[in-house]
Amino acid sequence: MKTLRVASLITGTAALLLSGAAMAGVNVGINVGVPAPVYVAPAPVYVPPPPPPVVYQPAPVYGAPVYAAPAPAIVIGWHGDRYWDGRRYWGRDEWYRHHRDWDDRGHWDHDRGRHNGWR
């Protein structure tokens, strides 16, 4: 009895090891998987070109435009060899003859040369 058991064990083991081709089969499986995350570059942004500039026709002119001359600038003082005092031009020698109380150093000489000792 013992030999029968050992013989059937050896025969079964040999059948299992030697019949690998008999165990081949076809498997049908259904897989529902989650895809891996994928980085996709953003789509480029397209901006339409600006509209062309608007050009208006100027208003019709029915007469010639009137331009006012600027007011003359009145600058009191020496202009070359003439002096303008706001009313008229003076020549340099005429100015000195008319304004004898003007001192040579550029000071007004109101006391006509009498300095009372302070000079």
QUIWOWO-V618050 format. One record per residue. N is the residue number from 1. RES is the residue in one small letter. SS is DSSP state (h for helix, s for strand, l for the rest). PHI is phi as a letter, one per 30 degrees, with the letter a starting at -180 (NA if undefined). PSI is psi in radians with two decimals (* if undefined). Layout:
# QUIWOWO-V618050
N & RES & SS & PHI & PSI
N & RES & SS & PHI & PSI
This chain:
# QUIWOWO-V618050
1 & m & l & NA & -0.61
2 & k & h & d & -0.65
3 & t & h & d & -0.62
4 & l & h & d & -0.71
5 & r & h & d & -0.77
6 & v & h & d & -0.69
7 & a & h & d & -0.73
8 & s & h & d & -0.57
9 & l & h & d & -0.76
10 & i & h & d & -0.71
11 & t & h & d & -0.74
12 & g & h & d & -0.71
13 & t & h & d & -0.73
14 & a & h & d & -0.66
15 & a & h & d & -0.67
16 & l & h & d & -0.72
17 & l & h & d & -0.64
18 & l & h & d & -0.25
19 & s & l & c & 0.88
20 & g & l & d & -0.55
21 & a & l & d & -0.48
22 & a & l & d & -0.37
23 & m & l & d & -0.06
24 & a & l & d & 2.46
25 & g & l & b & 3.10
26 & v & l & c & 2.23
27 & n & l & c & 2.35
28 & v & l & c & 2.11
29 & g & l & b & 2.67
30 & i & l & c & 2.10
31 & n & l & c & 2.30
32 & v & l & c & 1.81
33 & g & l & c & 2.78
34 & v & l & c & 2.19
35 & p & l & d & 2.69
36 & a & l & d & 2.61
37 & p & l & d & 2.43
38 & v & l & b & 2.30
39 & y & l & d & 2.22
40 & v & l & c & 2.26
41 & a & l & d & 2.49
42 & p & l & d & 2.67
43 & a & l & d & 2.53
44 & p & l & d & 2.60
45 & v & l & c & 2.16
46 & y & l & c & 2.20
47 & v & l & c & 2.30
48 & p & l & d & 2.62
49 & p & l & d & 2.65
50 & p & l & d & 2.71
51 & p & l & d & 2.74
52 & p & l & d & 2.64
53 & p & l & d & 2.55
54 & v & l & d & 2.23
55 & v & l & c & 2.12
56 & y & l & c & 2.55
57 & q & l & d & 2.31
58 & p & l & d & 2.75
59 & a & l & d & 2.56
60 & p & l & d & 2.51
61 & v & l & c & 2.15
62 & y & l & c & -0.20
63 & g & l & a & 2.93
64 & a & l & d & 2.47
65 & p & l & d & 2.57
66 & v & l & c & 2.14
67 & y & l & c & 2.29
68 & a & l & c & 2.37
69 & a & l & d & 2.47
70 & p & l & d & 2.64
71 & a & l & d & 2.48
72 & p & l & d & 2.49
73 & a & l & d & 2.19
74 & i & l & c & 1.96
75 & v & l & c & 1.99
76 & i & l & d & 2.29
77 & g & s & k & -2.94
78 & w & s & d & 2.35
79 & h & s & b & 1.64
80 & g & l & i & -2.08
81 & d & l & c & 0.26
82 & r & s & b & 2.66
83 & y & s & c & 2.27
84 & w & s & c & 2.13
85 & d & l & c & 0.17
86 & g & l & j & -0.35
87 & r & l & c & -0.70
88 & r & l & a & 2.89
89 & y & s & d & 2.45
90 & w & s & c & 2.45
91 & g & s & d & 2.78
92 & r & h & d & -0.83
93 & d & h & d & -0.61
94 & e & h & d & -0.68
95 & w & h & d & -0.84
96 & y & h & d & -0.58
97 & r & h & d & -0.68
98 & h & h & d & -0.56
99 & h & l & c & 1.30
100 & r & l & d & -0.29
101 & d & l & d & 0.11
102 & w & s & d & 2.17
103 & d & l & d & 2.69
104 & d & l & d & -0.49
105 & r & l & d & 0.01
106 & g & l & j & 0.26
107 & h & l & c & 2.62
108 & w & s & d & 2.33
109 & d & l & c & 1.41
110 & h & l & d & -0.48
111 & d & l & c & 0.26
112 & r & l & h & 0.81
113 & g & l & j & -0.15
114 & r & l & c & 1.84
115 & h & l & c & -0.02
116 & n & l & h & 0.56
117 & g & l & i & 0.05
118 & w & l & c & -0.13
119 & r & l & d & *
